[in-house]
């Protein structure tokens, strides 16, 4: 089965822009194993920086980094098995390997 990674950007006014990436799962990793690795790399068990995770940026076109209510992190939503067609350019193993290589700044508090 393939793996669907779902995440979103939620702006300061609570508007949401969702995205999903379907990765191949050639080594049949379990959802529990995948989610454990992902959660270890999240900021406060919820957020991440899309550029550091090499996933598409889901900010709205009106996004303003200088705004006091908007921010630059994305929110992890879920991970699940799926029979949907692969949309990611790498496998789930390659994606997770990239996360494992992240340094401690990802663990900082927001």
MDAnalysis code that builds the backbone (N, CA, C; Angstrom):
import MDAnalysis as mda
import numpy as np

u = mda.Universe.empty(330, n_residues=110, atom_resindex=np.repeat(np.arange(110), 3), trajectory=True)
u.add_TopologyAttr("name", ["N", "CA", "C"] * 110)
u.add_TopologyAttr("resid", np.arange(1, 111))
u.add_TopologyAttr("resname", ["UNK", "UNK", "UNK", "UNK", "UNK", "UNK", "UNK", "UNK", "UNK", "UNK", "UNK", "UNK", "UNK", "UNK", "UNK", "UNK", "UNK", "UNK", "UNK", "UNK", "UNK", "UNK", "UNK", "UNK", "UNK", "UNK", "UNK", "UNK", "UNK", "UNK", "UNK", "UNK", "UNK", "UNK", "UNK", "UNK", "UNK", "UNK", "UNK", "UNK", "UNK", "UNK", "UNK", "UNK", "UNK", "UNK", "UNK", "UNK", "UNK", "UNK", "UNK", "UNK", "UNK", "UNK", "UNK", "UNK", "UNK", "UNK", "UNK", "UNK", "UNK", "UNK", "UNK", "UNK", "UNK", "UNK", "UNK", "UNK", "UNK", "UNK", "UNK", "UNK", "UNK", "UNK", "UNK", "UNK", "UNK", "UNK", "UNK", "UNK", "UNK", "UNK", "UNK", "UNK", "UNK", "UNK", "UNK", "UNK", "UNK", "UNK", "UNK", "UNK", "UNK", "UNK", "UNK", "UNK", "UNK", "UNK", "UNK", "UNK", "UNK", "UNK", "UNK", "UNK", "UNK", "UNK", "UNK", "UNK", "UNK", "UNK"])
u.atoms.positions = np.array([
    [0.833, -1.197, 0.000],
    [0.000, 0.000, 0.000],
    [0.870, 1.251, 0.000],
    [0.367, 2.285, -0.618],
    [1.033, 3.578, -0.605],
    [0.697, 4.316, 0.683],
    [1.401, 5.402, 0.926],
    [1.224, 6.181, 2.153],
    [0.812, 7.606, 1.797],
    [-0.292, 8.071, 2.394],
    [-0.764, 9.446, 2.175],
    [-0.400, 10.312, 3.368],
    [0.378, 11.352, 3.091],
    [0.803, 12.336, 4.088],
    [-0.062, 13.577, 3.881],
    [-0.851, 13.948, 4.879],
    [-1.748, 15.106, 4.784],
    [-1.290, 16.193, 5.737],
    [-1.282, 17.418, 5.233],
    [-0.868, 18.553, 6.040],
    [-1.591, 19.798, 5.553],
    [-1.427, 20.900, 6.280],
    [-2.111, 22.125, 5.902],
    [-1.359, 23.340, 6.386],
    [-1.695, 24.453, 5.783],
    [-1.272, 25.750, 6.297],
    [-2.525, 26.413, 6.847],
    [-2.441, 26.903, 8.081],
    [-3.540, 27.616, 8.727],
    [-3.040, 29.015, 9.044],
    [-3.644, 30.022, 8.416],
    [-3.153, 31.381, 8.642],
    [-3.670, 31.943, 9.959],
    [-3.253, 33.142, 10.271],
    [-3.611, 33.771, 11.533],
    [-5.102, 34.020, 11.701],
    [-5.849, 34.002, 10.599],
    [-7.306, 34.170, 10.671],
    [-8.033, 32.835, 10.610],
    [-7.292, 31.731, 10.695],
    [-7.798, 30.362, 10.709],
    [-8.302, 29.882, 9.343],
    [-7.902, 30.556, 8.259],
    [-8.192, 30.021, 6.933],
    [-7.195, 28.906, 6.669],
    [-7.654, 27.830, 6.029],
    [-6.806, 26.657, 5.841],
    [-6.621, 26.345, 4.363],
    [-5.434, 25.874, 4.043],
    [-5.100, 25.422, 2.707],
    [-4.452, 24.049, 2.859],
    [-5.142, 23.000, 2.419],
    [-4.727, 21.609, 2.636],
    [-3.918, 21.064, 1.464],
    [-3.106, 20.056, 1.752],
    [-2.394, 19.324, 0.710],
    [-2.164, 17.895, 1.172],
    [-2.029, 17.012, 0.191],
    [-1.729, 15.607, 0.452],
    [-0.679, 15.145, -0.546],
    [0.226, 14.318, -0.060],
    [1.231, 13.709, -0.921],
    [1.131, 12.206, -0.724],
    [1.063, 11.470, -1.827],
    [1.015, 10.013, -1.748],
    [2.388, 9.481, -2.129],
    [3.023, 8.793, -1.176],
    [4.347, 8.216, -1.367],
    [4.230, 6.715, -1.619],
    [5.148, 6.174, -2.408],
    [5.239, 4.714, -2.521],
    [5.808, 4.191, -1.210],
    [5.554, 2.926, -0.925],
    [6.007, 2.313, 0.326],
    [6.671, 0.975, 0.007],
    [7.818, 1.001, -0.694],
    [8.433, -0.242, -1.184],
    [8.871, -1.209, -0.090],
    [9.138, -0.719, 1.108],
    [9.578, -1.591, 2.204],
    [8.467, -1.903, 3.195],
    [7.236, -1.574, 2.832],
    [6.045, -1.887, 3.644],
    [6.170, -1.430, 5.090],
    [6.598, -0.196, 5.269],
    [6.654, 0.370, 6.631],
    [5.242, 0.467, 7.190],
    [5.125, 0.304, 8.488],
    [3.809, 0.419, 9.124],
    [3.478, 1.886, 9.372],
    [2.199, 2.159, 9.477],
    [1.748, 3.518, 9.782],
    [2.320, 3.960, 11.128],
    [2.351, 3.073, 12.092],
    [2.861, 3.409, 13.419],
    [4.333, 3.827, 13.350],
    [5.125, 3.098, 12.585],
    [6.546, 3.415, 12.446],
    [6.731, 4.768, 11.751],
    [5.976, 4.983, 10.695],
    [6.070, 6.239, 9.946],
    [5.653, 7.416, 10.810],
    [4.528, 7.284, 11.493],
    [4.034, 8.390, 12.318],
    [4.985, 8.694, 13.463],
    [5.592, 7.679, 14.042],
    [6.549, 7.901, 15.135],
    [7.719, 8.759, 14.657],
    [8.264, 8.434, 13.484],
    [9.392, 9.206, 12.951],
    [8.964, 10.641, 12.663],
    [7.793, 10.803, 12.051],
    [7.294, 12.148, 11.736],
    [7.100, 12.961, 13.006],
    [6.428, 12.384, 13.991],
    [6.130, 13.126, 15.222],
    [7.391, 13.518, 15.979],
    [8.440, 12.717, 15.887],
    [9.707, 13.060, 16.541],
    [10.330, 14.321, 15.950],
    [9.987, 14.660, 14.721],
    [10.572, 15.811, 14.043],
    [9.678, 17.041, 14.046],
    [8.468, 16.927, 14.537],
    [7.545, 18.062, 14.561],
    [7.883, 19.047, 15.677],
    [7.529, 20.270, 15.480],
    [7.643, 21.292, 16.512],
    [6.393, 21.163, 17.381],
    [6.599, 20.938, 18.650],
    [5.494, 20.747, 19.609],
    [4.457, 19.758, 19.104],
    [4.948, 18.659, 18.503],
    [4.101, 17.547, 18.072],
    [3.064, 17.935, 17.020],
    [3.272, 19.061, 16.317],
    [2.242, 19.524, 15.399],
    [2.764, 20.221, 14.144],
    [3.792, 21.061, 14.249],
    [4.174, 21.933, 13.147],
    [5.531, 21.574, 12.548],
    [5.726, 22.058, 11.317],
    [6.998, 21.895, 10.622],
    [7.138, 22.995, 9.577],
    [8.373, 23.150, 9.071],
    [8.653, 24.123, 8.015],
    [8.693, 23.369, 6.691],
    [7.826, 23.746, 5.772],
    [7.697, 23.012, 4.505],
    [9.012, 22.970, 3.727],
    [9.795, 24.024, 3.749],
    [11.064, 24.037, 3.012],
    [12.044, 23.027, 3.593],
    [12.045, 22.883, 4.907],
    [12.941, 21.925, 5.551],
    [12.498, 20.488, 5.306],
    [11.212, 20.294, 5.036],
    [10.686, 18.956, 4.782],
    [10.538, 18.662, 3.295],
    [10.875, 19.633, 2.453],
    [10.792, 19.460, 0.999],
    [9.404, 19.059, 0.517],
    [8.402, 19.740, 1.057],
    [7.024, 19.557, 0.593],
    [6.506, 20.905, 0.101],
    [5.509, 20.902, -0.779],
    [4.994, 22.166, -1.316],
    [4.490, 23.120, -0.236],
    [4.793, 24.385, -0.440],
    [4.352, 25.456, 0.451],
    [2.879, 25.736, 0.182],
    [2.065, 25.729, 1.220],
    [0.624, 25.909, 1.054],
    [0.137, 27.274, 1.547],
    [1.055, 28.243, 1.692],
    [0.640, 29.590, 2.081],
    [-0.296, 30.172, 1.030],
    [-1.174, 31.032, 1.471],
    [-2.047, 31.755, 0.550],
    [-1.227, 32.819, -0.166],
    [-1.673, 33.246, -1.316],
    [-0.922, 34.226, -2.094],
    [-0.775, 35.556, -1.350],
    [-1.668, 35.839, -0.415],
    [-1.613, 37.095, 0.341],
    [-0.711, 36.994, 1.574],
    [-0.006, 35.873, 1.740],
    [0.818, 35.656, 2.929],
    [1.839, 36.779, 3.095],
    [1.999, 37.236, 4.340],
    [2.922, 38.326, 4.638],
    [3.764, 37.929, 5.846],
    [5.053, 37.681, 5.625],
    [5.931, 37.268, 6.727],
    [6.034, 38.311, 7.822],
    [5.772, 39.566, 7.509],
    [5.896, 40.603, 8.526],
    [4.627, 40.732, 9.367],
    [3.590, 40.045, 8.985],
    [2.329, 40.108, 9.727],
    [2.505, 39.501, 11.119],
    [1.866, 40.096, 12.078],
    [1.941, 39.571, 13.440],
    [0.996, 38.403, 13.659],
    [0.039, 38.192, 12.754],
    [-0.893, 37.081, 12.955],
    [-0.570, 35.880, 12.068],
    [0.159, 36.083, 10.974],
    [0.535, 34.962, 10.126],
    [1.909, 34.439, 10.540],
    [2.218, 33.245, 10.124],
    [3.459, 32.577, 10.505],
    [3.951, 31.764, 9.326],
    [5.081, 31.098, 9.465],
    [5.630, 30.369, 8.327],
    [5.668, 28.855, 8.501],
    [5.029, 28.294, 9.521],
    [5.037, 26.845, 9.675],
    [3.738, 26.226, 9.164],
    [3.832, 24.936, 8.856],
    [2.697, 24.144, 8.389],
    [2.323, 23.147, 9.475],
    [1.135, 22.590, 9.370],
    [0.593, 21.713, 10.406],
    [0.424, 20.293, 9.873],
    [0.989, 19.327, 10.581],
    [0.801, 17.914, 10.246],
    [-0.641, 17.542, 10.544],
    [-1.279, 16.862, 9.601],
    [-2.667, 16.462, 9.796],
    [-2.783, 14.959, 10.039],
    [-2.264, 14.140, 9.097],
    [-2.393, 12.695, 9.277],
    [-1.490, 11.939, 8.311],
    [-1.371, 10.661, 8.591],
    [-0.664, 9.735, 7.719],
    [-1.534, 8.488, 7.655],
    [-1.712, 7.937, 6.449],
    [-2.568, 6.757, 6.322],
    [-2.178, 5.936, 5.103],
    [-2.563, 4.674, 5.126],
    [-2.360, 3.821, 3.966],
    [-3.428, 4.146, 2.935],
    [-3.054, 3.978, 1.648],
    [-4.000, 4.279, 0.580],
    [-3.658, 3.470, -0.665],
    [-4.655, 3.298, -1.515],
    [-4.410, 2.682, -2.822],
    [-4.348, 3.761, -3.910],
    [-4.419, 5.022, -3.484],
    [-4.338, 6.131, -4.428],
    [-2.989, 6.121, -5.149],
    [-2.961, 6.720, -6.317],
    [-1.754, 6.805, -7.145],
    [-0.692, 7.670, -6.472],
    [0.539, 7.256, -6.580],
    [1.680, 7.989, -6.027],
    [1.775, 9.365, -6.679],
    [1.942, 10.388, -5.837],
    [2.120, 11.760, -6.328],
    [3.471, 12.324, -5.916],
    [4.116, 11.721, -4.931],
    [5.412, 12.191, -4.454],
    [6.530, 11.760, -5.381],
    [7.585, 12.534, -5.430],
    [8.719, 12.218, -6.305],
    [9.716, 11.278, -5.634],
    [9.511, 11.007, -4.337],
    [10.378, 10.090, -3.597],
    [9.496, 9.086, -2.853],
    [10.094, 8.000, -2.394],
    [9.354, 7.010, -1.596],
    [9.207, 7.509, -0.163],
    [8.375, 6.842, 0.613],
    [8.227, 7.218, 2.028],
    [9.559, 7.019, 2.749],
    [10.339, 6.015, 2.345],
    [11.654, 5.797, 2.966],
    [12.570, 7.000, 2.732],
    [12.595, 7.503, 1.514],
    [13.437, 8.656, 1.197],
    [12.952, 9.906, 1.923],
    [11.641, 10.074, 1.987],
    [11.063, 11.211, 2.714],
    [11.480, 11.164, 4.183],
    [11.323, 10.009, 4.820],
    [11.670, 9.863, 6.236],
    [13.165, 10.016, 6.471],
    [13.963, 9.538, 5.537],
    [15.414, 9.693, 5.660],
    [15.779, 11.168, 5.680],
    [15.107, 11.961, 4.872],
    [15.315, 13.403, 4.884],
    [14.940, 14.019, 6.218],
    [13.893, 13.504, 6.841],
    [13.488, 14.010, 8.158],
    [14.489, 13.610, 9.224],
    [14.998, 12.404, 9.149],
    [15.973, 11.938, 10.134],
    [17.229, 12.788, 10.085],
    [17.544, 13.330, 8.912],
    [18.730, 14.147, 8.761],
    [18.556, 15.563, 9.269],
    [17.332, 15.927, 9.666],
    [17.095, 17.287, 10.156],
    [17.810, 17.483, 11.477],
    [18.345, 18.645, 11.649],
    [19.057, 18.962, 12.887],
    [18.099, 19.426, 13.973],
    [18.595, 19.638, 15.133],
    [17.791, 19.992, 16.292],
    [16.957, 21.276, 16.165],
    [17.268, 22.244, 15.273],
    [16.401, 23.412, 15.200],
    [14.936, 23.075, 14.923],
    [14.684, 21.937, 14.304],
    [13.292, 21.541, 14.076],
    [12.576, 21.260, 15.393],
    [13.302, 20.958, 16.421],
    [12.719, 20.613, 17.713],
    [12.448, 21.835, 18.561],
    [12.802, 23.003, 18.065],
    [12.624, 24.216, 18.886],
    [11.153, 24.482, 19.162],
    [10.894, 25.256, 20.162],
    [9.533, 25.589, 20.554],
    [9.061, 26.816, 19.821],
    [7.792, 26.838, 19.488],
    [7.203, 27.984, 18.779],
    [6.789, 29.024, 19.795],
])
